[in-house]
């Protein structure tokens, strides 16, 4: 792969790299180029902004969860057909899993994809010292790949000139000098940008920010840097499917054949498309890896999207997938939509495969408690409450998932994932079924987690699996097993 590509990295978190990356993407599109956007790390919010800027879908690149081979394969697959790829980094450029390693850092992804890097520096409290910062970043690794610097939050023309003189003396190209402008700042929530599913609102915010910033970016110089990228080696061959996976795929194919010919199961107009998975997607539930949804489609599933906030009933389906998000923000409307809560609970009690992550776990609990005397009734599939703590829990996670869940099939499956939440589960019932089917998150290689209780995660009830952890389907057989669970449920 030899297409132009670029990494936009930050000297630290909070330097404005998401907004600047979006502006670069929009300016490239104004030049008639198609852009494939990517985000380093386990992030759901920033990709929404990057996707809006590119008028497409942004993908995650995370070497911890995907492995280097998986990250490179995904990058190559989703870059194909685009004129240029733009990767936004995470945290500071060299920040990764450990203090003594670059593993899972933006630098590691830049190295893996052989991408030149533009470093964004917050210059609001420095002048000549920005050159020392840039020199330190460039010298920290023998091949830093840093090809230019963008200064953000400059206070005046004189401030800009002082910084430019220092960078010029250090021999570091300055490809952007952005003035401080609070009106152009994208709204933030928790540790990332505000999550919204309203693409029109997103476009309006991005237009305002980019109109203010874009004139101060040297886009032609940035494009030259992107075009200097060296060819990327061919990604390794795809992971070989296990015998269980091959059997599951045969069952799925047989289901589609018999359904389309009118045999087996209840008649349904879309049966030929394969089993149907209803996916919760609205302002409360929108944290999904697009690769996970693609994986389910590749395994033969047909996805239907619904809103637990506003829809009164579920679409006709064979399974539910309820992702993460901020259900506590719209807990009132979720509570008042009683018909949807009843439908979700009834489907779970009927034995349909249900997979829920983080926000989905919160929704399936009995109550969400936030503050004194603030309680909102949720689905109540699990007799436990969720208490908002205001304390962020952020971990990469590693461990194994017990057999017999909707995504594991008949054998135990290892996993790598992550958790990010501001709540905890209270009043956890001492139910043996619950205890025997949790995830077991283990320490080692940097992977650890709190989960629901002391490193255990993953509540199981009926054919439902709900956890605080987020998983990436393409590194295991999770998508195949989930679709196979749909087929088995449909047969019953």
Secondary structure as UniProt FT lines:
FT   STRAND          4..10
FT   TURN            13..14
FT   HELIX           17..30
FT   TURN            31..32
FT   STRAND          35..40
FT   HELIX           46..54
FT   STRAND          59..61
FT   HELIX           63..79
FT   TURN            80..81
FT   STRAND          84..92
FT   TURN            93..94
FT   TURN            99..100
FT   TURN            103..104
FT   HELIX           106..112
FT   TURN            113..114
FT   STRAND          116..122
FT   TURN            124..125
FT   HELIX           129..140
FT   TURN            142..143
FT   STRAND          146..154
FT   HELIX           157..170
FT   STRAND          174..179
FT   HELIX           182..184
FT   STRAND          188..189
FT   TURN            190..191
FT   STRAND          192..193
FT   HELIX           199..213
FT   HELIX           214..216
FT   HELIX           219..227
FT   HELIX           243..260
FT   TURN            261..262
FT   TURN            269..270
FT   HELIX           271..273
FT   STRAND          276..280
FT   STRAND          285..287
FT   HELIX           290..298
FT   TURN            299..300
FT   STRAND          302..306
FT   TURN            308..310
FT   STRAND          319..322
FT   STRAND          324..325
FT   TURN            327..330
FT   HELIX           331..336
FT   HELIX           338..349
FT   TURN            350..351
FT   STRAND          353..357
FT   HELIX           359..364
FT   STRAND          367..369
FT   TURN            372..373
FT   STRAND          375..377
FT   STRAND          385..401
FT   TURN            403..404
FT   TURN            406..410
FT   STRAND          413..426
FT   HELIX           432..436
FT   STRAND          439..441
FT   TURN            445..446
FT   TURN            451..452
FT   TURN            454..455
FT   STRAND          456..457
FT   STRAND          459..461
FT   TURN            462..463
FT   STRAND          464..467
FT   STRAND          470..471
FT   HELIX           473..475
FT   TURN            476..477
FT   HELIX           478..491
//
